[in-house]
Amino acid sequence: MLDTEAKSFLDAVKAAGRPDVSTLTPPDARQLYKETRGAVTPEPPEVSELDNIAAPGPHGPIPLRYYRPAGVDKREPIPVLVFYHGGGWVIGDLDTHDVVCRSLANEARCAVVSVDYRMGPEHKFPAAVDDAYAAAHWVAGEAKSLRIDADRLAVGGDSAGGNLAAVVALMARGKRKDGDATAPKIGYQLLIYPATDMHMDTQSHKSFAKDHLLTRDSMDWFQLQYLNGTADRDDWRASPLRAKSLAGLPPAYVLVAGHDPLRDEGEAYAVALKQAGVPVVFREFPGQIHGFVVLGKVIPQATQAIAEMGTALKLAFGQG
């Protein structure tokens, strides 16, 4: 059964006549996404530090936002989560996911570095991947100035951001195997309803193609903006589920929503990780919809999900 609050939210979106993203231009879609955040986003919790910084990247400087949780010694090296926001590789930014990053920092007692990676259609695949990896690499290398422990570094994100986090973990593993000692030592993956296969041919894609926040039309539109063509769907940097091997990756927490087109591919990725010998915590919120974690003002289970993810991160960081 669809969660009561989730149903009420979907009904309100429909009643408001909110257009499907597929009917908009990318700039208009970004603006609509930002404008609608206030009605669904909780008040931002206090953190001890928040700084807008930047990392050098292959396509130019990458804007970042650094969070340090409330109640920690400002000089203490603490664990860090490098976070990639969702939005189909087209919409979303540091502001749209500010509350989630603040909340995760406080719940996990870790620093969070949110990454404003380049997006389509202005910057096609793999620009977002390049930025995502460069940001994690830079964070690990700047451990002293950021007052973080580079040996306790996690990557995470929601939806498209979960896709990028999974891909960054794969890239870091490959570079370390190739002898790159500077590659970040990623210790954990926090994958929130991640997109893992661009072919979108699972049963959940068929079951929830319409009348949900994320529709089939919108997903086709996102791919059109992000990818260079259909051939990119087979590239593991776009579809991490299609990587030759997932062995040797860091442990993962994989969260899926039961009424989400991405549910089956998220579960498939968790299963594939387990089969490759990777420790996995798989968590399904059966009554929830795609994107619910950032809808805490109208969907209370978002708060529960963030608390659970914070606990998982603390355990991964040895702070449980």
N, C-alpha and C positions, 0 to 999 in steps of 0.2 A: 504494500500500500504506500502511496505517495504521502510523505510527511505533511501534516496539516498546515504547518507554516509555509512549507515549500509550495503547496498547492495555492494557498492564499496569495503568495508572492507572484506565482505564474498568472493567476487570475487578474491581479492588479496590473501586471505588465500588459496583458491582453486588453484589459479595459481602457488602459491609457493610450492604446494604439501605437505603442512603441514599434518603430519599423525594424524589420530584420536587417542585420548588418549588411547582408548581401545586396540590399537596395541602395546602399550609401557609397559615397566616395571614401577612401581611407581617411582623409582629414575630417570629414563629417562623422565618420564612425568613431574616431578617437575623441572628438569633442562630445558626442553623445555619451560615450562611456564615462568620461570624466564628469559630465553634468549630472549623471544619474547616481554617482557614488554616494553623495551626501545622504540620500534617502535610505540607504541600505547599510551604511558603514557605521559601526559604533564610534563613540568618542575615543580619540587616541589616548592610550594609557601613557603615563609619564615614563620616560627613560632618563638615565643619567646623562647621556650624551647623544647628540644627533649632529652629524657633520656631513655636508655635501662636499664630496671630494671627486677625484677623477684618477683613472688609471690609463697609462698609455696603451693603445691598441693598434692592430694592423690597419685599421681604417680611420685612425685618429683617436683623440681622447675619448674614453668611455666614462660617462657620468656615473657616479656611485653615491650611495647614501650609507653612512656608517652609523650604526646604533650600538649603544652600550647599555646594558640593562640597569634598571634602578637597583640601588643597594649593593653595588660591588665596588671594591677598591679601584680607583681610577688608574692605578699603576700596575695592577695585577694582570699578568698574561692569562687571558681566558679563552675558552674554545670559541670557534667562529663558524657561522653558517653563511655561505655565499648563496644568495637567494636570487632566483630569476622569476620575474613576474609573468603571469599568464596574459592571454589576449590574442591568441592565434598568430603570433609573430608579426602582428600588424598594429594592435591597439594596446593600451596599458602603458604605465610608466612608474616612476618612483612614487608619485603621489597616490595613484590608485591602489597601491599595495602597502601604503605606509602603515596603516593600523595593524595589518597582519604581521609585518616585520617587527613593529614595536612589541606586539603581543608574544611573538615567538622568542624574541630576545629576553623578555621578562620571564616567560614560562620555562625556557631552557637554561636560563642564567648564562647566556653566551652572547658574544657580539654577533651582529648580523650586518652583512654588507650586501645591500640591494643593488642590482646591476641594471642600468638603463641601456641595454644592448640595442644595436641598430636593427631596424625592422623593414619589412617589405611594405609597399613595392619599391620604395626608394633604394633599399639595400636588399637585394635578393639573396637567397640561400647560396653559400653558407655564411654570409656576413654575421648573422646572429650567433652562429656556432663559434666563429672566430672570436667575436667579442666575449662570449661567455667563457671560453677557455682562457683568453688573455686576462680577464678579470680575476679568475681563480688563481692563475699563475702569479699575478701581481700581488694579490692579497697574501699568498703564502710567502712571497719574497719580502714583503713589507711587515713581517710579523712584529719586529721590534717597535717600529713607529706606530703601528696600529694597536700595540699592547695585546696581542693575541698569541695563542699557542698554535703554531703551524702544524704540530703533530696531532692536533685535535681539530681538524678542518672537515666540515660537511658541506655538501652542495644540496640544494633543494629548490623547489618551485612548484607552481600549480599550472596544470594544463600544458600550454606551450612551454612554460618555464620548467615543468617537470620533464618534458622532452629534453630541454637543453641541459638540465642537471644530469640526466642519465647519459647523454652524449658526452658531457665533460668528463664524467667518471670513466667512460670508455676511452676517451682521448688520453687522459692522464695515465691510465693503465698501459696503453700502447706506447706512450713516450718513455715511461719508466722501463718497459721491457726493451726498448731500443737504446737504453743507456743514458737517457736524459735525466741526470741527477737533479736538475732544477724543476722537473715536473712536480706539481703539487701532490702531496701525500693525502689523498682524499680518503677519509676514514668512514664516511657514512653518506647515504643518499636518502633524502626526504622527498618522495615523489608523490605529489598530490594530484589525483586523477590525471596522470600523465598521458600525453599523446605518444604512442610508441610505434604505430604503424600507419603510414600515410595512405595505405590502400583502402582503409575504412570499409572493410568487407565483413565485419562481424555481425552477429545477430543483434547486439545492442545498437549498432548503427541503424539497423532497419527498424527496430522497435521504437526508438526515440528520435526518429528523423524529423518529426514535426511536433508543434505544440509544447516545445521545451525551450529553455533559454538558448541552448546551443542546438541549432537545427542543421539538417543536412545541407541546405542551401548556404548557410553561413560557413560551414566547414569547407565546402567547395570554394567559396569566395576567399577564405583565408589562404587556402593552398594556392589559388590563382595569384594572390598578391605575393606570397612568400617564395614559392618554388619557381625555378626557371622553366620547368616543363614536367610532364608526367614521369620521365626517366628518373628524376630526382627522388621519386617515391621509394626506389630500391636502394638508395644510398643509406647506409646505416647511420650517417650523421643526421638524416631526416627521420629515419625509421629504426631506432635502436633495437627493436625486436628482431630486425633482420641482420644484426651483427653476426659474424661467423661463430663467435664464442662469447659467452658472458662469464666465463670462468675467471676467477681472480679479481672480480670486482668487489668493492666494499659492501658491507652489510647495508640493507635497505629497509625502509618503512614505505609501504605502498598503500595509499589510501584511494578508494574508489567510491563513487556514489551509485546507488542502485538504479536510478532513473537517468542515466547519463549515456549518451552515445559512446563515450570513451571507456565505459565500464569494462567491457570484455577485453580490450587490448591492454588495459591496466592490469587486469587479473592475469592475462597471458604473460605479461612481462614478469610479474611476481613468480608465476609458475616456472618460467624459463630460468629465472635467477636461481630458484631453489634447485632445479634440475642440474644447474651448473655448479652447485655446491656453495652458493652464496647464502648466508643467513638472511632471512626475510621475515618481517612482520607484515602480514597482509590484513588490512582493515577495510571492511565495507560498511558504509552507512546506507542500508538498504532502501530507506525511504527518501533519500536525498537526490538533488539535482546537480548537474554540473555547475561549478562556480560557487557552491554554497558556503565555502570557507570564508569568502570575502563578504558575505551577506549577514554578518552577525547581528545587525540591528533588527532584522526581520526573521532570521532563522536561528533560534537559540542553539541548535546543535553545532553551529560553527564554533561557539565558545568551547564546547566539549571537545571538538576535534582538535582545536589548537592546544588545549590543555594536554590531550593525549600525545600529540606530536612533541610538545615540550618535554613530556616525560620520556618519550623514546629518545630524544636528543640527549637529555641528561644521562640516561643509561649508557648511550653510545659514547658519551664523553667521559664516562667514569665518575659521574657526579650523582648517581642515583642512590 
